[in-house]
Amino acid sequence: MRFPKPHPESLQRVIQHLGVGSDSMVFVGDSPLDVEAAHAAGVSCLCVRTGYSASSELLKCKPAGFFEDLEAVTARILES
């Protein structure tokens, strides 16, 4: 990658590689940079509180969802 997050390059490359639309993807992240990158790429972002970021910092970025652990976010994705 030439540009680090929050630049959307990495997500744009995944979208291109998979041949899908950004509206059919979901990105799971644990930092404000993840949410910003997803927003910049037009991808929905679900946040998991597994990283170093405080919950309040993640919520300020307005993710599509916020989960306490990977089990909860996995369940949400599987029910979609």
MARZA-378625 format. One record per residue: x, y, z of N, C-alpha, C, CB in turn. Coordinates in steps of 0.001 Angstrom, whole numbers, padded with zeros to 6 digits, always signed. Glycine has a CB too. Example, Ala and Ser with C-alpha at 12.3 -4.5 7.8 and 13.67 -1.06 7.14 Angstrom:
BEGIN
+013190-005690+007800+012300-004500+007800+013200-003300+007800+011308-004473+009046+012850-002250+007080+013670-001060+007140+012900+000030+007870+014084-000598+005725
END
This chain:
BEGIN
+000830-001166+000000+000000+000000+000000+000883+001240+000000-000949-000008+001200+000481+002178-000783+001227+003436-000816+000792+004381+000292+001057+004112-002163-000468+004254+000705-001013+005183+001687-001560+004418+002893-002117+006054+001054-001209+004835+004098-001749+004169+005295-003178+004639+005591-000840+004441+006518-003871+003900+006444-005182+004350+006913-004997+005676+007633-005852+003288+007852-005893+006576+007497-007274+006428+007071-007509+006556+005572-008093+007422+007763-006471+006603+004773-006668+006618+003320-007410+005344+002926-005297+006731+002555-008348+005428+002000-009164+004258+001658-008503+003270+000698-010442+004717+001061-007238+003478+000355-006596+002636-000665-006719+001137-000381-005134+003001-000777-006443+000706+000842-006468-000733+001128-007862-001315+000913-006005-000999+002568-008891-000615+001345-010256-001097+001147-010660-001031-000325-011235-000283+001997-010232-000013-001016-010535+000088-002440-009902-001059-003218-010052+001429-002993-008715-001471-002818-008057-002601-003484-008796-003910-003214-006597-002718-003021-009296-004088-002002-010080-005281-001685-011365-005294-002515-010410-005335-000169-012042-004173-002587-013271-004059-003376-012991-004434-004832-013851-002619-003287-011918-003890-005374-011559-004170-006764-011205-005646-006946-010381-003283-007205-010424-006191-006039-010003-007590-006135-011197-008547-006073-009015-007919-005014-012146-008260-005187-013311-009122-005035-014370-008883-006105-013917-008920-003675-014289-007728-006736-015266-007402-007771-016662-007166-007214-015315-008503-008792-016724-006555-006053-018014-006266-005408-018160-004757-005229-018130-006997-004029-019365-004341-004934-019596-002936-004639-019305-002641-003182-021026-002544-004981-018931-001415-002907-018629-001043-001525-019845-001197-000622-018119+000391-001464-021036-001120-001196-022250-001255-000398-022551-002708-000021-023422-000673-001151-021817-003653-000601-022040-005061-000257-020959-005599+000678-022092-005908-001525-020118-004709+001174-019047-005097+002090-019290-004532+003470-017695-004632+001566-018670-005174+004443-018609-004617+005785-017164-004774+006255-019631-005330+006767-016659-003751+006899-015294-003759+007412-015370-003785+008934-014478-002517+006901-014622-004671+009536-014583-004755+010999-013281-004121+011466-014702-006245+011499-013397-003149+012333-012214-002445+012814-012260-002217+014305-012065-001126+012105-011130-001734+014827-011069-001463+016265-010398-000135+016578-010333-002579+016970-010325+000740+015572-009714+002046+015812-010440+003117+015007-008212+002023+015452-010321+004372+015438-010911+005462+014664-010383+005503+013225-010636+006791+015351-009120+005153+013025-008569+005139+011660-009285+004114+010785-007062+004834+011692-009680+002997+011361-010436+001992+010615-011775+002549+010157-010652+000739+011469-012468+003223+011058-013777+003794+010725-013622+004873+009661-014461+004377+011986-012626+005727+009803-012398+006791+008822-012073+006206+007449-011258+007715+009287-011258+005167+007403-010912+004527+006124-012156+003918+005483-009827+003437+006330-012979+003255+006285-014208+002662+005761-015140+003731+005214-014919+001854+006847-015335+004797+005962-016195+005886+005492-015659+006457+004180-016297+007000+006561-014356+006652+004097-013757+007218+002881-013930+006298+001677-012273+007493+003106-014008+004983+001925-014178+004015+000836-015650+003708+000566-013436+002723+001166-016553+004281+001356-017973+004020+001178-018402+002656+001686-018330+004144-000261-017663+002139+002673-017916+000814+003230-018457+000959+004651-016623-000051+003217-019418+000134+004985-019956+000112+006344-018899-000447+007292-021263-000734+006415-018768+000153+008470-017767-000296+009435-018421-000680+010746-016716+000788+009668-018105-001874+011196-018524-002345+012513-017306-002316+013419-019151-003784+012444-017429-001726+014569-016301-001611+015498-016403-002637+016614-016235-000203+016091-015240-003142+016973-015119-004075+018084-014141-003478+019073-014654-005492+017605-014489-003544+020331-013626-002984+021362-012536-003992+021736-014454-002587+022607-011594-004191+020817-010492-005112+021074-009145-004418+020995-010532-006262+020094-009120-003200+020519-007863-002489+020349-007570-001558+021503-007879-001714+019068-006736-000582+021228-006301+000363+022253-007203+001581+022366-004900+000810+021968-008126+001743+021427-008972+002925+021417-010085+002810+022451-009563+003143+020029-010392+003932+023083-011492+003982+024042-012822+003895+023299-011424+005278+024893-013794+003307+023947-015128+003177+023343-015665+004529+022896-016105+002532+024333-015459+005550+023713-015975+006881+023379-015347+007423+022100-015722+007850+024532-014071+007136+021885-013393+007589+020657-013942+006872+019431-011876+007356+020761-014223+005586+019573-014791+004824+018461-016192+005308+018124-014819+003334+018795-016989+005547+019137-018365+005970+018913-018452+007359+018288-019129+005949+020216-017488+008228+018585-017456+009564+017973-017345+009483+016454-016287+010379+018534-016736+008418+015952-016527+008256+014506-017772+007741+013794-015369+007306+014251-018788+007403+014553-020071+006944+014023-019966+005679+013165-020695+008041+013213-019491+004584+013768-019498+003323+013038-020945+002836+012860-018644+002255+013780-021145+001915+011941-022482+001361+011702-022938+000502+012875-022496+000533+010410-021988+000033+013670-022305-000765+014841-021113-000818+015767-022735-002175+014441-021377-001071+017040-020305-001150+018028-020535-002379+018881-020240+000134+018907-019491-003192+019057-019609-004463+019752-018490-004617+020771-019589-005625+018755-018794-005287+021847-017827-005469+022928-016773-006528+022608-018549-005845+024199-017103-007484+021745-016142-008552+021454-016372-009119+020058-016243-009673+022505-015428-009942+019619-015497-010524+018276-016672-011484+018123-014202-011249+017955-017036-012158+019187-018179-013073+019130-019456-012311+018777-018350-013813+020475-019654-011164+019387-020859-010366+019136-020889-009822+017711-020943-009211+020131-019772-009327+017216-019756-008793+015852-019922-009931+014843-018439-008017+015581-019363-011082+015122-019520-012242+014226-020988-012652+014154-018651-013438+014712-021657-012694+015287-023078-013040+015308-023886-012050+014487-023601-013082+016745-023571-010767+014603-024274-009725+013838-024082-009915+012342-023784-008332+014251-022864-010219+011929-022588-010416+010503-023323-011647+009986-021069-010556+010254-023318-012716+010743-023962-013953+010302-025479-013845+010227-023590-015076+011226-026068-012964+011001-027527-012806+010934-027958-011897+009791-028053-012253+012246-027027-011226+009168-027362-010319+008057-027627-011083+006777-026237-009312+007829
END
